[in-house]
């Protein structure tokens, strides 16, 4: 019973809230009705201000027929706001020239709104000098829309004065102006960063190092990376439309006639009056903190204006703000702004939010936002969905989304379709899709097409596509050109392309440059490239670097009293890094170093790992350790594996073992194998042993 009572109370409370809301709406409607009735009564009695206000109320409501007589009457009595609003009404009815006449009258009388409307009227008609004159009149009176429209006109002409007026409009709360000011500052920051990179000699942008060796690099990951949201793009402002209502009253036009000619004013083409508040002097009288020119770094100030525009509901500003925060690692706040922008209908924000969710491990939620973005025409999101389905083995669905990306104008869709077809062995279709993307300038598609041609035996056809991709900035293509020329024994040209790829951060290219420099005796330069490659994850580079450093070490002497015996040198650390990456020769070397320190258990572990991976030296050394520990049968197994792989010393060990056990025929056979394999000192010993065994057998 108590529960039912609580529920009843809750329902009644809900009814009370609903009634309160209804009463509030009724009260507002009643107040508006009373306000209108009061002004209607005053207007009927000839009150000019009341006629102006009543006309603006009816105009805002869409009652043009009801508004016009009141606005005309108020205008005839010299009301500036009524003249502007009459111009708005006539513009809505299609009488643009008559509207412009009333806007001119209001503008001459000092109406900033009318000057703004008149300026836009002239711009629509292509009369830019007149448009600039009236928009400047409006802007200098502190009218935010006038300042923005003037900035838009000046920016269209690439006039440097545009930023001043964008800033003035933004400081008065114009969100589109705040966004476009942020874009201007963002582009400036990017240009300064590029100039700084050029001055310092650093390469613009990093490459994605790929560490596979032994063949051309395809760069075959599906193109699903985030679009560069901060890249300058074609941002369009609000279109030129009709005038804006002026609700200001109390300012009368000069004179009392219905049609008043401007007196004592200077028209377009006669210069601009000096009166006005000046740039940045908004009606609020408050400048945005740090918004003065030169006070802040452009990137920092751009973020502030993005934030202001985003807070006022500008969805593209929220998108760019999210991109800045994501780049800085502030993923939580970035996600909030992406979400805000995506909910407002920005597909790029929905796409970016999907990538954030994917990176956080929530693929299902990512797919929801990608789907929303793709359905709104975002090709990047469609590519991401395609890659997601391809990874799940859903090839048909993946192909459908890649095609959708291509239909949306994203050439990555064609590249990804090529990758999909190539993975399925549909070479002809892959060729077609790669070509389609490559002809539009897609550098990785050109690289992939070249590899496809090379695999088909058409090296002559592959070379120009490699060159085109490399010249467009494909690091993989530059490396692949190096491989191509190295295969032709043109080491000089190969080195040029390897060096170019290495400069852009390509790990395997840096390794090849290091090897070439070592071959030419340039150890210092070789070391620098080997360090780059090893740091990028190349096991071969780490091993070669360790070998280079090892050769420079002085011969190990007798340990000094108190000296730490287990301290590892830098070369041993590089050997270990290579060994941990599965480099067999490095594993053997680490095993030898461990054995030298007396760490037989560690040595055996590394020897065994190398041996099981196919290293004959690892198998031989493991056999030696096992034999010393008394495990001759197991040692013989590893020596046998090494001998069959071509290790002469292992064959000699097996021959000695067989001789000791009285297996003379077996011993003689292994001696013959050791003589065959060498090296010379082993072959000599094996020959003597074979002779002894032969004499024993024939005695």
C-alpha positions, 0 to 999 in steps of 0.5 A: 500500500505504501508503494502504491501511495508513493507511485500515486504521489509521483504521478501527481507530481508529474502532472503538476510539473506538466501543468506548470509548464503549460501554465508557463507557456500560456503566460508567455503567450498571454504576455506576447498577446498583451505586448502586441495589443498594446503596440497595436493600440498605440500604432492606431493612434499614430505612435511611430515607435509602436508602428515600427515595433508592431511591423517588426513583430508581424514581419518576424511572424511571417505576416508580410501583408499585415506588417507592410502598412505599419512599416511604411507608415513608421518609415514615412515618419523617419524611423530608421529601424522601420526603413531597414525592416521594410527593406527586408520585407520587400526583399522577401517579396522579390523586390530587391531594388526597392529593398536596396533603396530603403536599406540605403536610406536606413544605412545613411541614417546610421543603421548598421544592419541596413548597411550590412544588408545593402553591402550583401545586396551589392555583392550578390550583384557583383558590385564589390566596391559598393559592397565593400563600402557598405559592409565596412560602414556596418563593420565599423559601427560594431555590427558583427554580421557586417564585420563577418561579411566584410571579412568574407569579401576581403578573404575572397580577394585574398586581402590581408585585412580579412583577418582583422574583421574576422577577429572583430566579428568573432570577438562579438560572438559570431561563431562562424567568424570564430571558426574561420579565424581559427582556420586562418591561424591554423594554416599560419601555424602549419606554414610556420611549422613547414618553414621551420622544418625546411630551415632545420633540414628535417623531413616533413612528416615521418614515414611508417617504417616497415621491417620486412626484408627480402622483397619489394615492400607493398605498403599493403595495409588497407587505407583506413587511417584518419583523414588529416582534419586540420589540413586547410580545405575549402571552407565556405561561409554563410551564403549571401542572403536577405537582410536582417530585422532591426528591432532598434527604435528611437532613432529617426531618419533626417527629415520627415518625408516618405522618400528621403534622399541622403544629404551630406554623405559620401557614396561608394567610390568616394572614399570611406568616412573616418567615423567608426569604432575601429577594428576589434572595438566590439559592442561589448567593449571586451577583447578575447584574452590573448586575441591580439595579433602577435600575443599568442602562438597561432596554433594556441590561439587557433585552439582557443577560437575553435573552442569558442566556436565549438561551445556555441554549437559550430560542429566543424569547430568541434571536429577540429578541436577534437583533432587537436586534442587527439593529436595531443593525447587528450583522448577523453576530451577529444572524444567528447567534442567528436561526439558533440560534432557527430550528434550535430550531423558532422560525418567526419566527426563520427568517423574520427570517433569510430577510430578512437573507439577502435583504438580503445578496443571497442570495435562494435561501437566504432562500427556503429559510428562508421556506419553512420558516417558512411551512410552520410557519405564519408568515404574514410568511414566506408573504407574503415568498415571495409577493412573491419569486415575484411579482417573478419573474413567477410570479403563480399561485405568488405568489397561493398563498403570499399565500392561505397567509399569509391562512390563517395569520392575516396580513391582509397576505395579503389586501392583497397579493392585492389588489395582485396582482389590481390589477396584473393588471387584475382590479379587482373581485377587487382591490376584494374583497381590499382591502376584506377587509384594510381592514375589519380595520383595515389602513390601506394596504389602505384607502388602496389601496381608496380609490384604486381607487374614485377611479380608477373615478370614485367620489370620494364612496366613496373619501373615507371610506376615505382618511380611515379610513386617514389617521386610522389613521396612513397617511401616503400616505392623508393626502397623498392626502386633500390631493390630493382636497381640492385638486382641489375647490379647498378649499385650506385643508383640503388644506393641513391634510392636506398638513401632517399628512403632511409632519410624518410625513416625506412628501416630496411633502406637504412640497413642497406645504406649501412651495409653499403657504407661498411663495404666502402669502409665508411664506418662512422656513417655506416654506424649512424644508419645501422643505429637508425635501422636497429632502432626501427626494429631491424634485427639484422641491423642490430646484429651488424651494429653489434658486430661493428662495435665488437670489432672495436673492443680491445682484446679481453685481458685478465680480470682485475681484482674487484672488476665486475665480471657480468657487466654487459657491453653495448655490443652485447646489448645489441646482440641480445636485442637481435637475438630476442627478435629471432636472429640466429647468428645473434643468438649463437653469439649471445650464447658464446658470450654467456658461456664466456661468463660461465653462464652455461645454462644461458648459453645452452638456452640461446644455442638451442633456440638458434639450433631449433631455428635451423642454425648449424653453428647453434646446433654444433655449440649446443652439442659441445655443451651437452657433450661436456655435461656427459650427454653424448647421445643428445650431443650426437643428435645436434652434431648430426643435424649440423653436419647434414646442414654443412658444418665440417667440425660437427662431422669431424666430432661425429667421426671421433665419437664413432671411432671412440665407440668402435664404429669404424665404418661410421667414423670413416664415412663422417671423416669423408664428409668433414674433408668435403665440408672443411675448413682446411684445418678440419679437412686435414685432421679428418683426412688423417683420421680417415687414413688411420681408420682405413688402416685399422679396418684393413689390418 
